[in-house]
Amino acid sequence: MHTAFFIARRIRKANKKAFTTLAQRIGMLSVALGLAILLLAFLVINGFQKNVEEKLTSFQGQYQVFKYSLSRSIEEPPIPTSKVQGIQEAFPNHIKSIQAFIHKTVLIQSKENLEGIILKGVEPQAKYAPFTHYLVAGNLMTPRQSKYNHEIVLSTTTAAKLNVQIGDQVTICILQETPRYRKLKVVGLYTTHLEGLDEKIALCDIKLLQHLNNWPDNLVGGYDIFLKEPHHNTLLTDKFLDWLGYDLDVKNIEQAYPAIYDWLAMMKKDVLIYLILILLVANSNIISIVLIQIMERTNMIGLLKTMGATDSLIYRILLWNNMYLILKGMWWGNLIGIGLAFLQYYFKILQLDPTYYYIAYVPIAWDYKTIVVINLLLFILVSAVLLVAISIIAKVKPIKSIQLR
Protein backbone atom coordinates (compact mmCIF):
# COMPACT_ATOMS: atom_id res chain seq x y z
CA MET A 1 0.00 0.00 0.00
CA HIS A 2 1.21 3.53 -0.71
CA THR A 3 3.20 4.69 2.32
CA ALA A 4 1.85 8.27 2.47
CA PHE A 5 -1.74 7.10 2.04
CA PHE A 6 -1.32 4.43 4.73
CA ILE A 7 0.14 6.83 7.31
CA ALA A 8 -2.48 9.50 6.53
CA ARG A 9 -5.28 6.99 7.09
CA ARG A 10 -3.75 5.84 10.40
CA ILE A 11 -3.50 9.48 11.54
CA ARG A 12 -7.20 10.03 10.88
CA LYS A 13 -8.12 6.96 12.91
CA ALA A 14 -5.54 7.44 15.67
CA ASN A 15 -7.41 9.53 18.23
CA LYS A 16 -11.00 10.63 17.72
CA LYS A 17 -10.85 12.88 20.79
CA ALA A 18 -7.81 14.85 19.66
CA PHE A 19 -8.14 18.57 19.09
CA THR A 20 -7.05 18.03 15.48
CA THR A 21 -10.12 15.86 14.89
CA LEU A 22 -12.41 18.63 16.08
CA ALA A 23 -10.62 21.14 13.86
CA GLN A 24 -10.94 18.79 10.89
CA ARG A 25 -14.66 18.45 11.44
CA ILE A 26 -15.04 22.22 11.62
CA GLY A 27 -13.06 22.58 8.39
CA MET A 28 -15.12 19.89 6.66
CA LEU A 29 -18.32 21.60 7.86
CA SER A 30 -17.16 24.97 6.51
CA VAL A 31 -16.40 23.45 3.10
CA ALA A 32 -19.76 21.62 3.06
CA LEU A 33 -21.84 24.62 4.08
CA GLY A 34 -19.91 26.95 1.80
CA LEU A 35 -20.47 24.71 -1.23
CA ALA A 36 -24.14 24.13 -0.34
CA ILE A 37 -24.79 27.88 -0.04
CA LEU A 38 -22.99 28.58 -3.32
CA LEU A 39 -24.99 25.92 -5.17
CA LEU A 40 -28.28 27.19 -3.77
CA ALA A 41 -27.41 30.82 -4.53
CA PHE A 42 -26.54 30.17 -8.17
CA LEU A 43 -29.50 27.82 -8.76
CA VAL A 44 -31.87 30.41 -7.26
CA ILE A 45 -30.38 33.27 -9.32
CA ASN A 46 -30.67 31.15 -12.47
CA GLY A 47 -34.24 30.36 -11.42
CA PHE A 48 -35.14 34.04 -11.08
CA GLN A 49 -33.60 34.89 -14.44
CA LYS A 50 -35.21 31.98 -16.25
CA ASN A 51 -38.62 32.61 -14.69
CA VAL A 52 -38.61 36.35 -15.44
CA GLU A 53 -37.40 35.84 -19.01
CA GLU A 54 -40.06 33.19 -19.63
CA LYS A 55 -42.73 35.61 -18.47
CA LEU A 56 -41.41 38.47 -20.58
CA THR A 57 -40.98 36.34 -23.68
CA SER A 58 -44.53 35.03 -23.30
CA PHE A 59 -45.60 38.56 -24.31
CA GLN A 60 -42.83 39.35 -26.74
CA GLY A 61 -39.86 37.64 -28.31
CA GLN A 62 -36.26 38.02 -27.34
CA TYR A 63 -36.18 40.61 -30.13
CA GLN A 64 -38.75 43.00 -31.54
CA VAL A 65 -38.66 44.42 -35.08
CA PHE A 66 -40.35 47.75 -35.66
CA LYS A 67 -40.10 50.68 -38.03
CA TYR A 68 -37.32 53.11 -37.20
CA SER A 69 -38.82 56.29 -35.78
CA LEU A 70 -37.79 59.20 -33.56
CA SER A 71 -41.24 59.25 -31.97
CA ARG A 72 -41.57 58.13 -28.34
CA SER A 73 -45.15 56.98 -28.87
CA ILE A 74 -46.04 53.44 -27.80
CA GLU A 75 -47.97 52.99 -31.03
CA GLU A 76 -45.74 51.98 -33.92
CA PRO A 77 -45.82 53.23 -37.50
CA PRO A 78 -46.91 50.45 -39.87
CA ILE A 79 -44.56 47.89 -41.42
CA PRO A 80 -45.44 46.00 -44.61
CA THR A 81 -45.36 42.28 -43.95
CA SER A 82 -43.14 41.85 -47.02
CA LYS A 83 -40.31 43.65 -45.17
CA VAL A 84 -39.83 40.76 -42.74
CA GLN A 85 -40.83 37.92 -45.03
CA GLY A 86 -38.06 35.33 -45.18
CA ILE A 87 -36.18 36.32 -42.03
CA GLN A 88 -36.84 32.97 -40.35
CA GLU A 89 -35.42 31.15 -43.36
CA ALA A 90 -32.41 33.49 -43.35
CA PHE A 91 -31.56 32.59 -39.73
CA PRO A 92 -32.70 28.96 -39.34
CA ASN A 93 -30.23 28.23 -36.53
CA HIS A 94 -31.39 31.15 -34.39
CA ILE A 95 -35.06 31.95 -35.00
CA LYS A 96 -37.73 29.60 -33.70
CA SER A 97 -40.74 31.64 -34.84
CA ILE A 98 -41.92 35.18 -35.56
CA GLN A 99 -45.25 36.75 -34.68
CA ALA A 100 -46.82 40.00 -35.88
CA PHE A 101 -48.27 42.47 -33.39
CA ILE A 102 -49.82 45.93 -33.10
CA HIS A 103 -49.86 48.13 -30.00
CA LYS A 104 -52.74 50.52 -29.35
CA THR A 105 -53.29 52.84 -26.38
CA VAL A 106 -56.95 52.81 -25.36
CA LEU A 107 -59.31 53.57 -22.52
CA ILE A 108 -61.16 50.54 -21.20
CA GLN A 109 -64.40 50.97 -19.34
CA SER A 110 -66.66 48.70 -17.34
CA LYS A 111 -69.92 49.53 -15.63
CA GLU A 112 -68.02 50.82 -12.59
CA ASN A 113 -64.53 52.02 -13.54
CA LEU A 114 -62.30 53.38 -16.30
CA GLU A 115 -58.64 52.48 -16.93
CA GLY A 116 -55.98 53.28 -19.51
CA ILE A 117 -54.18 50.25 -20.99
CA ILE A 118 -52.16 49.14 -23.98
CA LEU A 119 -53.87 46.68 -26.29
CA LYS A 120 -51.51 44.26 -27.96
CA GLY A 121 -53.03 42.69 -31.04
CA VAL A 122 -51.69 39.22 -31.85
CA GLU A 123 -52.73 36.32 -34.00
CA PRO A 124 -55.30 34.21 -32.15
CA GLN A 125 -53.24 31.08 -32.80
CA ALA A 126 -50.72 32.55 -30.36
CA LYS A 127 -52.52 30.35 -27.81
CA TYR A 128 -49.86 27.76 -28.61
CA ALA A 129 -47.18 30.08 -27.18
CA PRO A 130 -45.85 29.75 -23.59
CA PHE A 131 -48.22 32.56 -22.61
CA THR A 132 -50.93 30.01 -21.83
CA HIS A 133 -48.98 29.00 -18.70
CA TYR A 134 -49.94 32.32 -17.12
CA LEU A 135 -53.67 32.12 -17.81
CA VAL A 136 -55.49 31.70 -14.51
CA ALA A 137 -58.98 31.61 -16.01
CA GLY A 138 -60.55 31.25 -19.46
CA ASN A 139 -58.47 31.10 -22.64
CA LEU A 140 -57.09 33.21 -25.45
CA MET A 141 -59.03 34.65 -28.35
CA THR A 142 -60.82 32.24 -30.68
CA PRO A 143 -59.45 32.18 -34.25
CA ARG A 144 -61.89 33.51 -36.87
CA GLN A 145 -61.92 32.83 -40.58
CA SER A 146 -63.00 36.37 -41.54
CA LYS A 147 -62.88 39.87 -40.09
CA TYR A 148 -62.02 39.85 -36.39
CA ASN A 149 -63.42 38.71 -33.06
CA HIS A 150 -64.63 40.89 -30.21
CA GLU A 151 -62.67 39.22 -27.41
CA ILE A 152 -60.05 40.46 -24.96
CA VAL A 153 -57.69 38.93 -22.40
CA LEU A 154 -57.06 41.02 -19.28
CA SER A 155 -54.68 40.69 -16.39
CA THR A 156 -56.16 39.86 -13.01
CA THR A 157 -54.89 43.27 -11.85
CA THR A 158 -56.84 45.15 -14.54
CA ALA A 159 -59.88 42.91 -14.07
CA ALA A 160 -59.90 43.68 -10.35
CA LYS A 161 -59.72 47.42 -11.02
CA LEU A 162 -62.60 47.20 -13.48
CA ASN A 163 -64.46 44.65 -11.34
CA VAL A 164 -65.07 42.31 -14.27
CA GLN A 165 -64.87 38.53 -14.67
CA ILE A 166 -64.84 35.98 -17.47
CA GLY A 167 -67.85 36.53 -19.73
CA ASP A 168 -68.35 40.21 -18.84
CA GLN A 169 -68.23 42.91 -21.48
CA VAL A 170 -66.00 45.98 -21.47
CA THR A 171 -65.91 48.97 -23.79
CA ILE A 172 -62.69 50.26 -25.32
CA CYS A 173 -62.35 53.84 -26.52
CA ILE A 174 -59.74 54.95 -29.06
CA LEU A 175 -58.90 58.60 -28.52
CA GLN A 176 -58.61 60.37 -31.86
CA GLU A 177 -60.32 63.18 -33.74
CA THR A 178 -63.43 61.04 -33.91
CA PRO A 179 -63.39 58.67 -30.91
CA ARG A 180 -64.21 55.06 -31.75
CA TYR A 181 -65.76 52.52 -29.42
CA ARG A 182 -65.89 48.74 -29.38
CA LYS A 183 -67.49 46.33 -26.95
CA LEU A 184 -65.29 43.34 -26.18
CA LYS A 185 -65.97 40.18 -24.21
CA VAL A 186 -63.51 39.14 -21.51
CA VAL A 187 -62.51 35.56 -22.39
CA GLY A 188 -59.32 35.15 -20.35
CA LEU A 189 -57.46 36.37 -17.29
CA TYR A 190 -53.71 36.13 -16.77
CA THR A 191 -51.19 37.00 -14.08
CA THR A 192 -47.40 37.20 -14.27
CA HIS A 193 -46.67 39.26 -11.13
CA LEU A 194 -44.66 41.61 -13.37
CA GLU A 195 -45.96 45.11 -12.76
CA GLY A 196 -44.95 46.36 -16.21
CA LEU A 197 -47.16 43.73 -17.82
CA ASP A 198 -50.05 43.12 -15.46
CA GLU A 199 -50.94 46.80 -15.07
CA LYS A 200 -50.55 47.81 -18.70
CA ILE A 201 -51.07 45.04 -21.23
CA ALA A 202 -54.22 43.39 -22.56
CA LEU A 203 -54.42 41.06 -25.57
CA CYS A 204 -56.84 41.13 -28.48
CA ASP A 205 -57.10 40.03 -32.11
CA ILE A 206 -54.57 41.79 -34.35
CA LYS A 207 -57.27 42.14 -37.03
CA LEU A 208 -59.30 44.28 -34.65
CA LEU A 209 -56.48 46.80 -34.33
CA GLN A 210 -55.84 46.71 -38.07
CA HIS A 211 -59.48 47.64 -38.54
CA LEU A 212 -59.34 50.42 -35.94
CA ASN A 213 -56.16 51.83 -37.51
CA ASN A 214 -57.66 51.56 -41.01
CA TRP A 215 -54.75 49.34 -42.03
CA PRO A 216 -54.99 46.57 -44.64
CA ASP A 217 -54.03 43.01 -43.73
CA ASN A 218 -50.45 43.47 -45.00
CA LEU A 219 -49.58 46.19 -42.45
CA VAL A 220 -48.57 45.45 -38.86
CA GLY A 221 -46.92 47.37 -36.02
CA GLY A 222 -43.94 45.04 -35.65
CA TYR A 223 -42.76 41.48 -35.17
CA ASP A 224 -41.73 39.46 -32.15
CA ILE A 225 -38.75 37.20 -32.85
CA PHE A 226 -38.59 34.08 -30.68
CA LEU A 227 -35.17 32.45 -30.55
CA LYS A 228 -34.33 28.77 -30.28
CA GLU A 229 -31.79 29.65 -27.60
CA PRO A 230 -33.01 32.22 -25.04
CA HIS A 231 -29.71 34.12 -24.85
CA HIS A 232 -29.20 37.03 -27.23
CA ASN A 233 -26.02 38.88 -28.10
CA THR A 234 -24.82 42.01 -29.84
CA LEU A 235 -23.52 40.08 -32.85
CA LEU A 236 -26.94 38.60 -33.53
CA THR A 237 -28.52 42.06 -33.24
CA ASP A 238 -26.13 43.39 -35.87
CA LYS A 239 -26.93 40.49 -38.19
CA PHE A 240 -30.67 41.19 -37.90
CA LEU A 241 -30.13 44.90 -38.58
CA ASP A 242 -28.01 44.17 -41.66
CA TRP A 243 -30.65 41.83 -43.04
CA LEU A 244 -33.66 44.08 -42.32
CA GLY A 245 -32.32 47.26 -43.87
CA TYR A 246 -31.97 50.91 -42.84
CA ASP A 247 -35.65 51.74 -42.16
CA LEU A 248 -36.28 48.97 -39.59
CA ASP A 249 -34.90 48.73 -36.08
CA VAL A 250 -34.38 45.86 -33.64
CA LYS A 251 -34.73 46.02 -29.86
CA ASN A 252 -33.84 43.18 -27.51
CA ILE A 253 -35.80 42.34 -24.40
CA GLU A 254 -33.25 43.89 -22.04
CA GLN A 255 -33.74 47.24 -23.75
CA ALA A 256 -37.50 46.88 -23.42
CA TYR A 257 -37.40 46.12 -19.66
CA PRO A 258 -34.16 47.66 -18.32
CA ALA A 259 -35.37 47.98 -14.71
CA ILE A 260 -36.06 44.25 -14.38
CA TYR A 261 -32.70 43.25 -15.85
CA ASP A 262 -30.90 45.78 -13.66
CA TRP A 263 -32.53 44.08 -10.67
CA LEU A 264 -31.31 40.67 -11.87
CA ALA A 265 -27.80 42.05 -12.43
CA MET A 266 -27.78 43.46 -8.89
CA MET A 267 -28.69 40.03 -7.51
CA LYS A 268 -25.82 38.45 -9.45
CA LYS A 269 -23.39 40.96 -7.94
CA ASP A 270 -24.60 40.03 -4.46
CA VAL A 271 -24.00 36.35 -5.20
CA LEU A 272 -20.45 37.10 -6.36
CA ILE A 273 -19.79 38.92 -3.08
CA TYR A 274 -21.10 35.90 -1.16
CA LEU A 275 -18.86 33.67 -3.29
CA ILE A 276 -15.75 35.65 -2.35
CA LEU A 277 -16.64 35.70 1.35
CA ILE A 278 -17.39 31.98 1.47
CA LEU A 279 -14.15 31.11 -0.31
CA LEU A 280 -12.21 33.30 2.12
CA VAL A 281 -13.81 31.58 5.12
CA ALA A 282 -13.30 28.09 3.70
CA ASN A 283 -9.67 28.76 2.78
CA SER A 284 -8.85 30.34 6.14
CA ASN A 285 -10.29 27.30 7.90
CA ILE A 286 -8.19 24.97 5.78
CA ILE A 287 -5.05 26.96 6.58
CA SER A 288 -5.89 26.86 10.30
CA ILE A 289 -6.43 23.10 10.21
CA VAL A 290 -3.07 22.49 8.50
CA LEU A 291 -1.26 24.69 11.02
CA ILE A 292 -2.97 22.89 13.92
CA GLN A 293 -1.98 19.52 12.45
CA ILE A 294 1.63 20.62 12.06
CA MET A 295 1.78 21.92 15.65
CA GLU A 296 0.16 18.76 17.03
CA ARG A 297 2.18 16.40 14.83
CA THR A 298 5.52 18.18 15.09
CA ASN A 299 7.08 15.32 17.05
CA MET A 300 5.76 12.78 14.56
CA ILE A 301 7.11 14.80 11.61
CA GLY A 302 10.52 15.09 13.27
CA LEU A 303 10.57 11.36 14.08
CA LEU A 304 9.70 10.44 10.50
CA LYS A 305 12.43 12.70 9.19
CA THR A 306 14.93 11.16 11.62
CA MET A 307 14.00 7.73 10.26
CA GLY A 308 14.77 8.92 6.73
CA ALA A 309 11.44 10.34 5.55
CA THR A 310 11.84 13.03 2.95
CA ASP A 311 10.02 16.34 2.86
CA SER A 312 8.14 14.98 -0.15
CA LEU A 313 6.77 12.05 1.89
CA ILE A 314 5.65 14.31 4.76
CA TYR A 315 4.13 16.64 2.20
CA ARG A 316 2.12 13.79 0.65
CA ILE A 317 0.95 12.53 4.05
CA LEU A 318 -0.53 15.88 4.97
CA LEU A 319 -1.88 16.28 1.43
CA TRP A 320 -3.70 12.92 1.56
CA ASN A 321 -5.07 13.69 5.00
CA ASN A 322 -6.45 17.12 4.10
CA MET A 323 -7.58 16.20 0.58
CA TYR A 324 -9.78 13.54 2.14
CA LEU A 325 -11.22 16.26 4.36
CA ILE A 326 -11.95 18.56 1.39
CA LEU A 327 -13.54 15.85 -0.75
CA LYS A 328 -15.71 14.64 2.12
CA GLY A 329 -16.82 18.21 2.82
CA MET A 330 -17.66 18.71 -0.87
CA TRP A 331 -19.64 15.46 -0.95
CA TRP A 332 -21.77 16.63 1.98
CA GLY A 333 -22.03 20.11 0.44
CA ASN A 334 -23.42 18.71 -2.80
CA LEU A 335 -25.80 16.46 -0.90
CA ILE A 336 -27.13 19.34 1.23
CA GLY A 337 -27.24 21.96 -1.54
CA ILE A 338 -28.79 19.80 -4.26
CA GLY A 339 -31.10 18.13 -1.74
CA LEU A 340 -32.50 21.46 -0.52
CA ALA A 341 -32.82 22.69 -4.11
CA PHE A 342 -34.69 19.48 -4.99
CA LEU A 343 -37.15 20.00 -2.13
CA GLN A 344 -37.75 23.64 -3.10
CA TYR A 345 -38.12 22.78 -6.80
CA TYR A 346 -40.83 20.18 -6.27
CA PHE A 347 -42.59 21.35 -3.10
CA LYS A 348 -42.04 25.17 -3.24
CA ILE A 349 -41.54 25.38 0.51
CA LEU A 350 -40.19 28.93 0.61
CA GLN A 351 -42.77 31.49 -0.51
CA LEU A 352 -42.17 35.08 -1.62
CA ASP A 353 -44.18 38.25 -2.02
CA PRO A 354 -44.65 38.51 -5.81
CA THR A 355 -45.09 42.28 -5.49
CA TYR A 356 -41.36 42.62 -4.84
CA TYR A 357 -39.87 39.45 -6.35
CA TYR A 358 -42.09 38.93 -9.45
CA ILE A 359 -42.78 35.33 -8.39
CA ALA A 360 -44.69 33.70 -5.56
CA TYR A 361 -41.95 31.25 -4.49
CA VAL A 362 -38.18 30.86 -4.55
CA PRO A 363 -37.44 29.50 -8.04
CA ILE A 364 -34.87 26.84 -8.87
CA ALA A 365 -33.40 26.37 -12.35
CA TRP A 366 -31.30 23.25 -12.81
CA ASP A 367 -28.02 23.99 -14.58
CA TYR A 368 -25.65 21.07 -14.34
CA LYS A 369 -22.80 23.02 -15.96
CA THR A 370 -23.05 25.59 -13.16
CA ILE A 371 -22.97 22.83 -10.52
CA VAL A 372 -19.85 21.28 -12.07
CA VAL A 373 -18.09 24.65 -12.46
CA ILE A 374 -18.78 25.65 -8.84
CA ASN A 375 -17.44 22.31 -7.58
CA LEU A 376 -14.31 22.61 -9.71
CA LEU A 377 -13.74 26.23 -8.70
CA LEU A 378 -14.05 25.48 -4.99
CA PHE A 379 -11.85 22.38 -5.24
CA ILE A 380 -9.10 24.17 -7.19
CA LEU A 381 -8.99 27.23 -4.94
CA VAL A 382 -9.11 25.30 -1.66
CA SER A 383 -6.54 22.80 -2.94
CA ALA A 384 -4.21 25.60 -4.01
CA VAL A 385 -4.41 27.15 -0.55
CA LEU A 386 -3.84 23.73 0.99
CA LEU A 387 -0.70 23.14 -1.07
CA VAL A 388 0.73 26.47 -0.01
CA ALA A 389 -0.12 25.88 3.66
CA ILE A 390 1.47 22.46 4.01
CA SER A 391 4.59 23.56 2.17
CA ILE A 392 5.82 25.04 5.46
CA ILE A 393 6.68 21.53 6.69
CA ALA A 394 9.95 21.86 4.83
CA LYS A 395 11.05 24.27 7.58
CA VAL A 396 10.51 21.73 10.37
CA LYS A 397 13.90 20.50 11.66
CA PRO A 398 14.09 16.98 13.08
CA ILE A 399 16.29 17.82 16.10
CA LYS A 400 14.09 20.69 17.31
CA SER A 401 10.87 18.82 16.65
CA ILE A 402 11.71 15.74 18.77
CA GLN A 403 13.56 17.41 21.62
CA LEU A 404 12.16 16.90 25.11
CA ARG A 405 10.12 19.68 26.65
Secondary structure, DSSP 4 states (H G I P E B T S, - for coil): --HHHHHHHHHHHH-TTSHHHHHHHHHHHHHHHHHHHHHHHHHHHHHHHHHHHHHHHHHS-SEEEEE--S---SSPPPEEGGGTTTHHHH-TTTEEEEEEEEEEEEEEE-SS-EEEEEEEEE-GGGGGSGGGGGEEEE--PPP-SSS---EEEEEHHHHHHHT--TT-EEEEEE-SSS-EEEEEEEEEEE--S-HHHHTTEEEEEHHHHHHHTT--TTEESEEEEEESSS---HHHHHHHHHHH-TTEEEEEHHHHSHHHHHHHHHHHHHHHHHHHHHHHHHHHHHHHHHHHHHHHTHHHHHHHHHTT--HHHHHHHHHHHHHHHHHHHHHHHHHHHHHHHHHHHHH--SB--HHHHSSSB------HHHHHHHHHHHHHHHHHHHHHHHGGGGG--HHHHHS--
